């Protein structure tokens, strides 16, 4: 179960990876929509939930590398080929900042993500779309992740180091590829 790990009341480690996934999806959505999703909450929610499939499913990641690889793969798989490697890496930096900043930054960002998905659920209900129920379940899951971030911020912070390491390795690989192309 994702809510309880070893019986001591601590959440399962997979819950923290779901929170990190949702935070990355939030950062990517904010950058893709220039911080303004209110004009089309359904489209913004589709973007966010494409990048954070654990929000509306029972899927769970086994490790931070698996989670981060899935995030980057989902970003590339966005309709139209995504927004480019540079944006995807900027969002990894945003994720690391949200995880390490403290002062409730992760929980606040998840609260904004919840508001976005809730607005999409309301829009879907008005349009009588089948997606409304799925979006409402997503709101509940993000509420759980927001609570997790408020109460266990200290356990989210160490993930920032792993995120920074992946970001650095990807940037170095990108730089080496550019250098090789420039020599041709």
C-alpha positions in Angstrom: 0.0 0.0 0.0 1.3 3.4 -0.9 -0.2 5.1 2.2 1.7 3.1 4.8 5.0 1.5 4.5 6.5 -0.6 7.3 3.7 -0.3 9.8 5.3 2.5 11.7 3.0 5.1 10.3 5.6 6.3 7.7 4.3 6.5 4.2 5.7 4.1 1.6 8.7 5.4 -0.3 6.7 5.1 -3.5 4.4 7.9 -2.2 7.4 10.3 -2.2 8.2 9.4 -5.7 4.6 10.1 -6.7 4.8 13.5 -5.1 8.1 14.2 -7.0 6.4 13.1 -10.2 3.4 15.4 -9.6 5.8 18.3 -8.7 7.7 17.8 -12.0 4.4 17.7 -13.9 3.3 20.9 -12.1 6.6 22.7 -13.0 6.4 21.5 -16.6 2.8 22.5 -16.9 3.5 26.0 -15.5 6.3 26.5 -18.0 4.4 25.1 -20.9 1.4 27.4 -20.1 3.5 30.4 -19.1 2.0 30.1 -15.6 -1.5 30.8 -16.8 -3.7 27.7 -17.1 -7.0 29.4 -16.3 -7.9 29.9 -19.9 -8.0 26.1 -20.5 -7.9 24.1 -17.3 -8.8 20.9 -19.2 -5.9 21.1 -21.5 -3.5 22.0 -18.7 -4.8 19.1 -16.6 -4.3 16.7 -19.5 -0.7 18.0 -19.8 -0.1 17.6 -16.1 -1.7 14.1 -15.8 0.2 12.9 -18.9 3.4 13.7 -17.0 2.1 12.3 -13.7 0.3 9.1 -14.4 0.5 7.9 -10.8 -2.0 10.6 -9.9 -4.8 8.7 -11.6 -3.6 5.2 -11.4 -2.2 2.6 -8.9 1.2 2.7 -10.6 4.1 3.1 -8.2 7.8 3.6 -8.9 10.4 1.4 -7.3 13.3 3.9 -7.2 14.1 7.5 -7.9 16.0 6.6 -11.1 13.0 4.8 -12.5 10.7 7.7 -11.6 13.0 10.3 -13.2 13.5 8.3 -16.3 9.7 7.9 -16.6 9.3 11.7 -16.2 11.7 12.5 -19.0 10.2 9.8 -21.3 6.7 11.2 -20.7 7.9 14.7 -21.5 9.3 13.6 -24.8 6.1 11.6 -25.5 3.9 14.7 -25.2 1.8 15.4 -28.3 3.8 17.2 -30.9 7.1 15.8 -29.6 7.1 17.8 -26.4 8.8 21.1 -25.7 12.4 20.1 -26.1 15.1 18.7 -23.9 16.1 22.1 -22.5 12.7 22.7 -21.1 12.5 19.2 -19.7 15.9 19.8 -17.9 14.8 23.2 -16.6 11.8 21.4 -15.1 14.2 19.0 -13.4 15.9 22.0 -11.9 12.5 23.4 -10.8 11.7 20.0 -9.2 15.0 20.0 -7.3 14.4 23.5 -6.1 10.8 22.7 -4.9 12.1 19.6 -3.1 15.0 21.3 -1.4 13.7 24.8 -0.7 11.6 23.8 2.4 9.1 26.3 3.9 6.2 24.3 2.5 7.2 24.9 -1.2 6.4 21.4 -2.3 3.1 21.4 -0.5 2.1 24.8 -1.9 3.0 23.7 -5.5 0.9 20.6 -5.0 -1.9 22.7 -3.8 -1.7 24.7 -7.0 -1.7 21.5 -9.0 -4.7 20.3 -7.1 -6.5 23.6 -7.9 -5.7 23.2 -11.6 -7.1 19.6 -11.7 -10.1 20.6 -9.7 -10.9 23.4 -12.2 -10.5 20.9 -15.0 -12.9 18.5 -13.2 -15.5 21.3 -12.8 -15.1 22.2 -16.5 -15.5 18.5 -17.5 -18.7 18.2 -15.3 -20.2 21.3 -17.1 -19.4 19.7 -20.4 -20.8 16.4 -19.1 -17.6 14.6 -20.0 -16.7 11.1 -18.7 -13.3 12.4 -17.6 -14.8 14.3 -14.7 -14.7 11.3 -12.4 -11.1 10.5 -13.2 -10.2 14.2 -12.6 -12.0 14.2 -9.3 -10.0 11.1 -8.2 -6.9 12.9 -9.3 -7.8 15.8 -7.1 -8.1 13.4 -4.1 -4.7 11.8 -4.9 -3.0 15.2 -5.1 -4.6 16.2 -1.8 -3.0 13.2 -0.3 0.4 14.1 -1.9 0.0 17.6 -0.6 -0.6 16.4 2.9 2.4 14.1 2.6 4.5 17.0 1.5 3.4 19.2 4.5 4.0 16.5 7.1 7.1 14.8 5.6 8.9 17.6 3.9 12.2 16.4 5.5 11.8 13.1 3.7 11.2 14.7 0.3 14.3 16.9 0.5 16.9 14.2 -0.1 15.3 13.4 -3.5 16.6 16.8 -4.6 20.2 15.5 -4.7 19.2 12.6 -7.0 17.2 15.0 -9.2 20.2 17.3 -9.5 22.5 14.4 -10.3 20.2 13.3 -13.2 19.9 16.9 -14.4 23.7 17.3 -14.4 24.3 14.0 -16.2 21.7 14.8 -18.9 23.1 18.3 -19.4 26.6 16.9 -19.7 25.4 14.3 -22.3 23.6 17.0 -24.2 26.7 19.2 -24.2 28.9 16.3 -25.4 26.5 15.6 -28.2 26.5 19.2 -29.3 30.3 19.2 -29.2 30.5 16.1 -31.3 28.1 17.7 -33.9 30.1 20.9 -34.0 33.3 18.9 -34.9 31.6 17.3 -37.9 
